[in-house]
Amino acid sequence: MSAASSEQGKPKGPTLSDRLQYAALRGVIGALDTMSWERAGRLGERIGALGYSPLGIRRHVVVRQIAAAFPGLSADEVEQIARASYAHLGRTTIETALLPRFSREQILDLFARVENWSAVERAMEAKKGLILVTGHLGNWELGGAYLAARGVGLDVVARGMANPLFDGYLTRTRQRIGMSVVHDADAVRRTPRSLRAGRAVAFVSDQGVLGLASTFVPFFGMPAKTPRGPAVFALRLGVPVVFGCALRQPDGRYVLSFERVTVQDTGNREEDVDAVVAEYTKTLERWVRRAPEQYFWHHRRWRRQPPGTPDELRDPSR
């Protein structure tokens, strides 16, 4: 969710509940600082698993969306992926909270290998900027940290969190490891400026961005509302688009992979934008199929759909 604001448009101050939640978070982080990365991650998995059972937080959303995305799976297979996705989310959350204590060299060492780094290098050498797209897959925060650690000037377009103290902590974390945070309400104004300066701008492409238009494209065969911003900026400014994701491996380290997204300018701007949005969404789907347990199924991806969507393609979590 975006950070809440008052009727006058000014950000609200933290509530008592916000302060209590944030104090609990900082207490957990303080305790985790005494643990190794791997031990803290395993603890995160156990905490995350509680969300599936016994707490059942959004369990019906997760199970129904996985079953709809993979209709060939049995109920047991769907449950296995669902349980694993909670554990993965718990571990990812803990890893993100611990990132500020890591040096550049330590961040780089968290990756077993990087695939197709040349796609990033070639784009940056052109001095026209780079649009990076990813999804809520693997550890997207750690992927951004790797780019910053490699010296890539990186702006991250991010939605504000409802708890302003959480939001401030995450923003400071990103800034400490070399990323510049652009809140979604400022994306239209700041993105062109950053690209013209030769920087990379990263978008998480499977969740709406405040102030940027969206379009409906297929995601696992069902129409999903998807931000158009990356495609619009790419076509308007002639900027290359690269998809990237960081997937966790069985040994706890990551493999970071990149691939170029096709951008064609035929002169029909509306159709070209929709084609690029469909292309990076199709790319994300392909990567989710490789590691469905590492996807953020907890978000209602098909909540908003176009009028007249057939019943069999409608939001499975409704």
N, C-alpha and C positions, 0 to 999 in steps of 0.2 A: 504494500500500500504506500501511497505517497504520504509524506509528512503532513499531519493535520495542520490546518491553519484556521484563524479566526475569521469571522464574517468580514472584517476589515482587510483581510488579506495578509495580516501579519502572522508570522509563525507563533504558535502557542508555546507557552513555557511548559516545562515538564510537570506532570502531575505527580502526586504522591505515589501512585502505582508505578509510574515511569521510573521514579527514583528507586523504589524498592527492587524492581526488576533489574535495574542497572547495577545496583549494589550487589545483588546476587550474582550477576554476570562477572563483575570484577573480582568477587570473592572466589568464584570458580577458576577464573584465569590466574589469580594469584596462586592457588593451589596447584594448578597445572604447570606453572612455571618451574616447579621442582621436578617434573617428570620429563622423561625423554619424549621425543616426537612420536615414536611408535607406541609407547605406553599410553600417552595422552590420547592418541588416535583410537586405540582399542577401548579406552574408557568412553570416548565419544560415541563409538559404535554401540556400546551397551546402553548408554543413555538414550541414544536415538531409537534403539529397538523398543524401548518402553513406550514410545509413541504409537507403535502398532499394537502392542499388547503389554500390559493390560489397559493402557490409557485410551487406545482407539482414536487418536487425534486424526481427524479427516480420513480415517481408514476406508470408509465407503467410497470417497473420492478417488483415492489411490487405486483401490482394487478395481473399481468400475472402469477407470481410464485405461489401466493396463490391459484388462480383458477386452476392451473395445479396440485398442491398438493392435493386440495380438490375438485375434479371434480363434486361432488354431491351438492355443494353449489350453491345457486342462486347468481345472480350478486349483489343483495343488501347485501347478507351475506358476500360475498367477500369484498365489499366496507367497511362494518362495521369492519371486521378484519383489513383491510388495514389502515383505519383511526386510529383504536386503536393502531396499531403497531407504527405509527408515534408518538402518544402521549406517548406510553411506552418508545420509544427510547429517546424522549426529557427528560422524567423524569429520566431515567437511567443515562443519560449524566450528569444531574445536581447532582444526588446523588453521582456519582463517583467524580465529582469536589469537593464536600463538604466532602469527606471522611477524608482528612487530619486533620480536626478539631475534629474528634471523638476519644475518648479514647477507650481502649480495652473494658471496661465495656459497653460503649455506643454502640459499634459495636455489641457486643453480644446481646444487648437489642433490636436491630432491627429485631431479629428473633423470631417469635412466637413459633417455635419449630424446632427441627432437627430430621429427620427420618433416622434410621439405621446408626447412628454415629459409632456403633460397627464395621461396615465394615472398617472404617478408623482405628480405634483403633487396631483391629486384625492385619491388614496389617503392621502398624507401629511397633507393638510388635515383629514382626518377624525380625526386624533389617536389612531387605534387601532393604528397600526403598519402595516407592509407586508411581505408575503412576496414576495420576488423569486425566480423560478426561471429557470435557464438551463441550458445544456449545454456540453460541451467542443466548442464551435463558435466560429469566429472567434478573437478574443482576449478570453476571459472575464475575465482579470485586468485588462486595460485598461478593460473595461466597468465593473468595480467601481471602478476609479480615477476614472473620469469622475463617477460618482455621488458619491463622496467629495469630489471637487473642486467639485461643485455645492452642497456643504453638506449633503448627505443623511447623517444619522446611520446608518451602515451596519455591521452585523455580518456576517461571512462565515463560514459553517460549512464547515470545511475538514478534509480527512483529513491526518493527519500523514504525513510522508515517512519512508521507511526510514532514510535518512541524516539523523541529527539535526542535523548542521551545515547541510545544505541546508534542512531544515525551519525552523531558526532564522533563516536568511537570508531565506527567503520570508516568514516571519511578520513580521520587522522591516521588510521592504519594504512589506508591506501596511499596517502600522501607520504608517510614515512618510508614506504618502500618504492617511492619514485613515480607514483601515478598522480595525475591531476584529475580531480573529480568535477564533473559537470552534471549538476542536477538537471533532471529531465526538462524542467520548465525553462531552462536556459539553453537547451540543446540547439534550437533553431538559430539563435543568435551567435553562439560560440563555435559551433562545429565548422562552419565555413572558414572562420578566422584561423582555427587550429590547422585545418587541412592546407590552407594557403601558406601557412608557416612551415609546412613539411612534416607535421606531426601525424601520428596515428590516432584515430578515434575509434574506440571500441563500443559496440552496441550488443546488449543481450537481446536477441531477436525473437524470443518466444514469450514476451510479455509486453503489454502496452507501455508506451512512453508518453507522458503528459506533454501536450502541446505539439506532438507529431501525429500526422494522419496514419491510418491503418487501412489495410485491405484484407479481404478474405481469400486465403489460399489453402489448398489441401495439406493437411498434416495427418499422416496415417489414414488418408482417405476421407477425413472429415474436415469441413471448412472451419478454419481457425483464424480469428482476427489477429493480424500480424503487422507490426510497425513497418511503414514504408520509408522511414527516414533514411536508412542506409542506402537504399536504392535511389531515392531522390537526389541525395548529395552526390552519389557516384556519377549519375548521368548528368547532373547540372554542372559539376565541376571537373568531370573527366578523371575521376579518382578510381584507382583499382580497389577491388573488394577481395578480401581473403577471409576464409572461414578457419577458425582454430578451435581446438578443444584439448583439454588435459585430462586423460583418463588414468585412473589409479590402477596399478598393476598388483598382482597377488603379493609381491614383496613390500608393498606400501609406497614404493616410489611411483613416479608418473612418466607417461609418454605424452609429449606435446606434439600434436600434428596440425599441419596447415595445408590448405588447398585453395587454389584460386577459384573464385566464383565468376562465372561467365556474365559479362555485362555487354549487351548489344544495344547500340543507339541507332534505331531505324528511322527516327524522326517522329514516330508516334509516341510521345512522351508517356501518356497514360498506360498504354499497353506495354511499353518497355519497362516502366517501373514495376508493374504487376509481374512481368516475366522475371525480373531480378529477385523480387520478393519470393516468388515461387521457387526460384533456383536455390536461394540460401536456406529456405525452409526444407526443401527436398534434401539438401546436403545434411542439415541437422538431423532429419529423420533417419538418414542412412547411418549416421554415427550413433544415434540412440539405439538402433537395432543391434549394434555391436555390443553395447553395454547397457541394456535397459534398466538394470538395477542401480545405475549411477545417474539416472534422470530424475528431475524434480517433479514427480507425478502429483505432488501435494497441491500444486497450483491447478485450478480448474482451467485447463488449456482451451477447452471448447465452450466456455461459458457464454461467450458472445458469438452469435452466428447470424448469417443473413436471413431475412424473412423468406419463408417458403422452403427452408431446408427440410428435406424428406426425413421422416421419423427415424429411419434406420441410420441416418448420418448426424442426428442431433446429439447434443451434449450428453455423453454417457453418464455423467455424475449428477444429472438433474434429479 
